[in-house]
Amino acid sequence: MRAVTWQGRRNVSVDDVEDPIIKEPNDAIIKVTSTNICGSDLHLYETMGAFMSPGDVLGHESIGIVLEVGRDITQIRPGDRVVIPFQISCGHCWMCERSLYTQCETTQVRGEGSGAALFGYSKLYGRVPGGQAEYLRVPEAQFTHILVPEGPPDDHFIYLSDVLPTAWQAVEYAGVPDGGSLLILGLGPIGDMASRIAQQKWIDTIIAVDLVDERLARAIARGIQVIDLREHEDDLADVVRELTDGRGPDSVIDAVGMEAHGSPTAAAAQRVTAHLPDALTEPLMKKAGLDRLAAVYTAIETVRRGGTVSLSGVYGGMADPMPMMKLFDKQIQLRMGQANVKRWIPDIMPFLTEDDPLGVEEFATHRLPLAEAPAAYEMFQRKAEGAVKIMLKPWVV
């Protein structure tokens, strides 16, 4: 089959790899009809190469048709249409019973000290071949699937794999009180979708910050109040306070993560370590703080005293410096973590109607053949051509 493989820093290719097969009785094989490039894929593309090996198949946002199931699988059958969550979880362990699917004890990658295994996401998370491919093997398929109906286009459901539950959890974790205010840092896919979800939850004041014209324009078109960071990089906190009764917002979502603009020292460190041998880079990244923390610092600075910061942007440094005095003094609550995908599906499904209130069917900015993945990754990494979300089509001729 054809698949997108990691070959090195800023180097992916589309190659012939072995077709997946049933290995365990609770496996399934799906034919991937659509798959997305995620913002977190760019971490592998740019900064986390020490945990990758040439030939690793990328991708963790997929929808497709079940082709084959193992002998223990009764929940789905060939011909079913399924979305595959980005995390692999069993559904019956102690953690899964508490809806902490990202911590599944059956698939935890204990050798790396990590939570549940993820599709296409480095040896830190199990080195499981990903879904940017023509076919995908799904372990723990009795639970690692979301059954969806035939009819609507793939765009209607594919974001259940990651974007929708991640953005939903970000808003839930933000805990905005009735009549409250929410600041969203970053209008990439997660920040953009979080703003749409916040509107549906009737949050009174929603303010979003970014510095890319096309991303700001998408939010404005949906009635979101925006701030252009290029105009307020030095006084953002003051501007936000003016818009929120002088206190700051009740809650802030950091939808940026470890590649934040405005962190030149950490950015330089990331570039240096990316060129070191893996034997040196891997322990350094595990023990040193290499994140660009401008976004989380901004969240802590702008949120009101007694407010909540919800972190949905990915961070990877093990010794990142945090302003503990300010966190303590302001009595800030921090909530964070990868989305427990299936925890939120029952809440999200009522919004995936024909009226499409979340705008999922026009959410992708680009739909490209799988063969164009190398150019798509480069475009997404540079934020060129208005790229916010890129969908790849494995079977486009």
C-alpha positions as CSV (number, residue, x, y, z in Angstrom):
1,M,0.0,0.0,0.0
2,R,1.0,3.7,-0.3
3,A,1.6,5.5,3.0
4,V,3.1,8.8,4.2
5,T,6.4,8.0,6.0
6,W,8.8,10.0,8.1
7,Q,12.3,10.2,6.7
8,G,13.9,12.9,8.7
9,R,13.5,16.5,9.9
10,R,11.2,18.3,7.5
11,N,11.3,15.3,5.2
12,V,8.3,13.0,4.6
13,S,7.6,10.9,1.6
14,V,4.9,8.7,0.1
15,D,6.2,5.1,-0.2
16,D,5.1,1.6,-0.8
17,V,4.9,-0.3,2.5
18,E,3.5,-3.6,3.6
19,D,-0.2,-3.9,3.8
20,P,-1.4,-4.3,7.4
21,I,-2.7,-7.6,8.5
22,I,-4.7,-9.0,11.5
23,K,-2.2,-9.8,14.2
24,E,-4.4,-10.1,17.3
25,P,-8.0,-11.4,17.7
26,N,-9.2,-7.9,18.6
27,D,-7.7,-6.2,15.5
28,A,-9.5,-4.7,12.6
29,I,-8.3,-3.5,9.2
30,I,-9.9,-0.5,7.6
31,K,-9.7,1.0,4.1
32,V,-8.9,4.7,4.8
33,T,-11.1,7.0,2.7
34,S,-9.9,10.3,4.2
35,T,-7.1,11.2,6.6
36,N,-5.9,14.6,8.0
37,I,-2.6,16.2,8.8
38,C,-2.8,17.4,12.4
39,G,-0.9,20.3,14.0
40,S,0.8,17.8,16.3
41,D,2.2,16.0,13.3
42,L,4.3,19.1,12.7
43,H,6.0,18.3,16.0
44,L,7.3,15.1,14.5
45,Y,8.1,16.9,11.2
46,E,10.1,19.6,13.0
47,T,11.2,19.0,16.6
48,M,10.7,15.5,17.8
49,G,12.7,13.5,15.3
50,A,14.8,11.9,18.0
51,F,11.8,9.6,18.7
52,M,11.1,8.7,15.1
53,S,12.7,6.2,12.7
54,P,12.9,6.5,8.9
55,G,9.9,4.7,7.5
56,D,7.5,5.3,10.4
57,V,4.0,5.7,9.0
58,L,2.4,9.0,10.1
59,G,-1.1,10.1,10.9
60,H,-3.8,9.8,13.5
61,E,-7.0,11.3,12.1
62,S,-8.7,8.8,9.8
63,I,-12.1,7.6,8.6
64,G,-12.8,4.6,6.5
65,I,-14.6,1.3,5.8
66,V,-14.0,-1.9,7.8
67,L,-12.5,-4.6,5.6
68,E,-11.7,-7.3,8.1
69,V,-12.0,-8.0,11.8
70,G,-10.3,-10.4,14.2
71,R,-12.2,-13.3,15.6
72,D,-13.0,-11.5,18.9
73,I,-14.5,-8.5,17.3
74,T,-18.3,-8.3,17.4
75,Q,-18.9,-4.6,17.7
76,I,-18.1,-3.8,14.1
77,R,-18.2,-5.8,10.9
78,P,-16.9,-5.5,7.3
79,G,-18.7,-2.7,5.5
80,D,-19.2,-0.5,8.5
81,R,-18.1,3.1,8.3
82,V,-15.9,4.1,11.2
83,V,-13.8,7.0,12.5
84,I,-10.7,6.0,14.3
85,P,-9.8,7.9,17.5
86,F,-6.2,9.0,17.7
87,Q,-5.6,7.0,20.9
88,I,-5.8,3.3,21.2
89,S,-7.8,2.2,24.3
90,C,-9.4,-1.0,25.4
91,G,-12.5,0.4,27.0
92,H,-12.5,-1.9,30.0
93,C,-9.4,-1.2,32.2
94,W,-9.5,0.8,35.4
95,M,-8.6,4.0,33.5
96,C,-11.0,3.4,30.7
97,E,-13.8,2.7,33.1
98,R,-13.2,6.3,34.4
99,S,-13.3,7.7,30.9
100,L,-9.5,8.4,31.0
101,Y,-8.9,6.8,27.7
102,T,-5.6,8.6,27.1
103,Q,-4.3,6.7,30.1
104,C,-5.5,3.2,29.1
105,E,-3.7,0.7,31.1
106,T,-3.9,-2.0,28.4
107,T,-2.0,0.2,25.8
108,Q,0.1,2.4,28.0
109,V,3.7,2.7,26.7
110,R,5.3,1.9,30.0
111,G,8.8,1.6,28.6
112,E,8.7,5.3,27.7
113,G,6.7,6.4,30.7
114,S,3.8,7.4,28.4
115,G,0.1,7.0,28.4
116,A,-2.1,5.2,25.9
117,A,-0.5,4.3,22.5
118,L,-1.3,6.6,19.6
119,F,-1.5,6.0,15.9
120,G,1.5,7.3,13.9
121,Y,3.2,9.1,16.8
122,S,6.7,8.1,17.5
123,K,8.2,5.4,19.8
124,L,7.1,7.6,22.8
125,Y,3.6,6.4,22.1
126,G,4.2,2.9,20.9
127,R,5.4,3.4,17.3
128,V,2.0,2.2,15.9
129,P,1.7,2.7,12.1
130,G,-0.6,5.6,11.4
131,G,-3.5,6.4,9.2
132,Q,-2.0,8.5,6.4
133,A,-2.2,5.5,4.3
134,E,-4.5,3.4,2.1
135,Y,-5.1,0.9,4.9
136,L,-4.9,0.9,8.7
137,R,-4.6,-1.8,11.3
138,V,-6.7,-0.9,14.4
139,P,-5.6,-2.6,17.6
140,E,-8.2,-2.9,20.4
141,A,-10.9,-2.5,17.7
142,Q,-13.6,-3.5,20.1
143,F,-13.4,0.0,21.5
144,T,-11.0,2.0,19.3
145,H,-13.6,3.0,16.7
146,I,-16.6,5.4,16.3
147,L,-19.4,3.9,14.2
148,V,-20.9,6.6,11.9
149,P,-23.7,6.4,9.3
150,E,-23.3,6.3,5.6
151,G,-24.4,9.4,3.6
152,P,-22.7,12.6,4.7
153,P,-19.2,13.3,3.3
154,D,-16.1,12.3,5.3
155,D,-15.7,15.9,6.4
156,H,-18.9,15.6,8.4
157,F,-17.4,13.0,10.8
158,I,-13.6,12.8,10.4
159,Y,-13.0,15.4,13.0
160,L,-14.4,13.1,15.7
161,S,-10.9,11.4,15.5
162,D,-9.2,14.4,17.2
163,V,-10.1,18.0,16.4
164,L,-13.7,17.9,17.8
165,P,-13.0,16.1,21.0
166,T,-9.8,18.0,21.7
167,A,-11.5,21.3,21.2
168,W,-14.5,20.2,23.2
169,Q,-12.4,19.1,26.1
170,A,-10.5,22.3,25.9
171,V,-13.7,24.3,26.4
172,E,-15.0,21.9,29.1
173,Y,-11.7,22.1,31.0
174,A,-11.8,25.9,30.7
175,G,-14.9,25.8,33.0
176,V,-16.3,29.2,31.9
177,P,-18.9,30.3,34.4
178,D,-22.4,31.5,33.4
179,G,-22.1,34.9,31.8
180,G,-18.3,34.5,31.7
181,S,-15.5,35.3,29.3
182,L,-13.1,33.1,27.4
183,L,-9.8,34.0,25.7
184,I,-8.5,31.5,23.0
185,L,-4.8,31.7,22.2
186,G,-4.2,30.4,18.7
187,L,-6.7,29.9,15.8
188,G,-5.2,26.8,14.3
189,P,-7.6,23.8,13.9
190,I,-8.1,23.4,17.7
191,G,-8.5,27.1,18.6
192,D,-10.7,27.7,15.6
193,M,-13.0,24.7,16.5
194,A,-12.9,25.6,20.2
195,S,-14.3,29.1,19.3
196,R,-17.1,27.5,17.4
197,I,-17.9,25.1,20.3
198,A,-17.8,28.1,22.7
199,Q,-20.4,29.8,20.6
200,Q,-22.7,26.8,20.8
201,K,-22.3,26.8,24.6
202,W,-23.5,30.4,24.7
203,I,-20.4,31.8,26.3
204,D,-21.0,35.5,26.5
205,T,-17.6,36.9,25.6
206,I,-15.2,35.0,23.3
207,I,-12.0,36.6,22.2
208,A,-9.4,34.9,20.0
209,V,-5.8,35.8,19.3
210,D,-3.6,34.9,16.3
211,L,-1.2,36.5,13.8
212,V,-2.1,34.8,10.6
213,D,-4.5,36.8,8.3
214,E,-6.5,33.8,7.0
215,R,-7.0,32.4,10.5
216,L,-8.2,35.7,11.9
217,A,-10.5,36.1,8.9
218,R,-12.1,32.6,9.5
219,A,-12.9,33.6,13.1
220,I,-14.3,37.0,12.1
221,A,-16.5,35.4,9.5
222,R,-18.1,33.4,12.3
223,G,-18.6,36.4,14.6
224,I,-15.7,35.9,16.9
225,Q,-13.9,39.0,18.3
226,V,-10.2,38.7,17.4
227,I,-7.0,40.4,18.4
228,D,-4.1,40.5,15.9
229,L,-1.0,39.6,17.9
230,R,1.2,41.4,15.5
231,E,-0.4,44.7,16.6
232,H,-0.4,43.9,20.4
233,E,2.5,41.6,21.1
234,D,3.8,44.0,23.8
235,D,0.4,44.9,25.4
236,L,-1.8,41.9,24.8
237,A,-2.6,41.4,28.5
238,D,-3.6,45.1,28.8
239,V,-5.8,45.0,25.7
240,V,-7.6,41.8,26.9
241,R,-8.2,43.3,30.4
242,E,-9.8,46.3,28.8
243,L,-12.2,43.9,27.1
244,T,-13.0,42.0,30.2
245,D,-14.0,44.5,32.9
246,G,-10.3,45.2,33.8
247,R,-9.8,41.8,35.4
248,G,-8.9,39.5,32.6
249,P,-11.0,36.6,31.2
250,D,-12.5,34.0,33.4
251,S,-10.8,31.3,31.4
252,V,-8.0,31.0,28.8
253,I,-7.5,28.2,26.3
254,D,-3.9,27.7,25.1
255,A,-4.4,26.1,21.7
256,V,-0.8,26.8,20.6
257,G,1.6,24.6,22.5
258,M,5.3,24.1,22.2
259,E,5.9,25.9,18.9
260,A,4.6,29.2,20.1
261,H,5.6,32.4,18.4
262,G,7.6,34.8,20.7
263,S,10.0,32.2,22.3
264,P,13.2,32.8,20.4
265,T,15.6,31.1,22.9
266,A,13.6,27.9,23.1
267,A,13.1,28.0,19.3
268,A,16.9,28.2,18.8
269,A,17.3,25.3,21.2
270,Q,14.8,23.2,19.3
271,R,16.6,23.9,16.0
272,V,20.0,22.9,17.5
273,T,18.8,19.7,19.1
274,A,17.0,18.7,16.0
275,H,20.4,18.4,14.2
276,L,22.1,16.5,17.0
277,P,22.5,12.7,16.8
278,D,19.4,10.9,18.2
279,A,21.5,9.3,21.0
280,L,22.2,12.8,22.3
281,T,18.8,14.4,21.5
282,E,16.5,11.9,23.0
283,P,17.7,12.1,26.6
284,L,18.1,15.9,26.3
285,M,14.5,16.3,25.2
286,K,13.3,14.0,28.0
287,K,15.2,15.9,30.7
288,A,15.5,19.5,29.5
289,G,12.9,22.2,29.0
290,L,12.8,22.8,25.2
291,D,9.3,24.1,24.8
292,R,8.4,27.5,23.5
293,L,6.3,28.7,26.4
294,A,5.2,32.1,25.2
295,A,1.6,31.0,24.9
296,V,1.3,29.4,28.3
297,Y,3.0,32.4,29.9
298,T,0.5,34.6,28.1
299,A,-2.4,32.5,29.4
300,I,-1.2,32.8,33.0
301,E,-0.6,36.5,32.6
302,T,-4.0,37.4,31.1
303,V,-6.4,35.1,33.0
304,R,-8.1,36.8,35.9
305,R,-7.3,36.0,39.5
306,G,-9.0,32.8,40.5
307,G,-9.5,31.9,36.8
308,T,-8.8,28.7,34.8
309,V,-6.2,28.0,32.1
310,S,-7.0,25.0,29.8
311,L,-4.0,23.7,28.0
312,S,-4.8,21.8,24.8
313,G,-1.6,22.8,22.9
314,V,1.0,20.0,23.1
315,Y,4.1,20.4,25.3
316,G,7.0,18.0,25.5
317,G,9.7,19.5,27.7
318,M,10.3,17.6,31.0
319,A,11.9,20.5,32.9
320,D,10.1,23.6,31.5
321,P,10.3,26.6,33.9
322,M,6.8,27.6,35.2
323,P,6.0,30.8,37.0
324,M,4.9,29.1,40.2
325,M,4.8,32.2,42.2
326,K,2.4,33.9,39.8
327,L,0.3,30.7,39.5
328,F,0.0,30.5,43.3
329,D,-0.5,34.2,43.9
330,K,-3.3,34.4,41.2
331,Q,-4.9,31.2,42.5
332,I,-5.0,29.8,38.9
333,Q,-6.4,26.4,38.1
334,L,-4.6,24.5,35.4
335,R,-6.3,21.7,33.4
336,M,-4.6,19.9,30.6
337,G,-4.0,16.7,28.7
338,Q,-4.7,14.8,25.5
339,A,-8.4,14.5,24.8
340,N,-10.2,11.4,26.0
341,V,-11.9,11.1,22.7
342,K,-14.8,8.8,23.3
343,R,-15.7,10.5,26.6
344,W,-17.0,13.5,24.5
345,I,-18.6,11.7,21.5
346,P,-22.1,11.6,22.9
347,D,-21.9,15.3,23.6
348,I,-20.6,16.2,20.2
349,M,-22.8,14.0,17.9
350,P,-26.0,16.2,18.4
351,F,-24.1,19.0,16.7
352,L,-23.2,17.0,13.6
353,T,-26.6,17.6,12.0
354,E,-27.6,18.6,8.5
355,D,-27.5,22.2,9.6
356,D,-23.8,21.8,10.5
357,P,-23.7,24.5,13.2
358,L,-19.9,23.8,13.8
359,G,-19.1,24.2,10.1
360,V,-17.3,20.8,9.9
361,E,-18.1,20.3,6.2
362,E,-16.2,23.5,5.2
363,F,-13.5,23.2,8.0
364,A,-10.7,21.8,5.8
365,T,-8.9,24.5,3.8
366,H,-7.3,21.9,1.5
367,R,-8.2,18.5,0.2
368,L,-5.3,16.8,-1.6
369,P,-4.4,13.4,-2.9
370,L,-2.2,11.3,-0.5
371,A,0.6,11.6,-3.1
372,E,0.9,15.3,-2.4
373,A,1.6,14.8,1.3
374,P,5.2,16.1,1.2
375,A,4.1,19.5,-0.3
376,A,1.1,19.5,2.1
377,Y,3.3,19.2,5.2
378,E,5.6,21.9,4.0
379,M,2.6,24.2,3.3
380,F,1.1,23.5,6.7
381,Q,4.3,24.0,8.5
382,R,4.9,27.4,6.8
383,K,1.2,28.4,7.3
384,A,1.2,29.2,3.5
385,E,-1.7,29.4,1.2
386,G,-4.2,29.9,4.0
387,A,-3.6,26.3,5.3
388,V,-5.5,25.7,8.5
389,K,-6.6,22.1,8.0
390,I,-5.4,19.7,5.3
391,M,-7.3,16.5,4.3
392,L,-5.5,13.8,2.3
393,K,-7.4,11.4,0.0
394,P,-5.7,8.0,-0.3
395,W,-7.8,6.8,-3.2
396,V,-8.0,9.9,-5.5
397,V,-6.8,8.8,-8.9
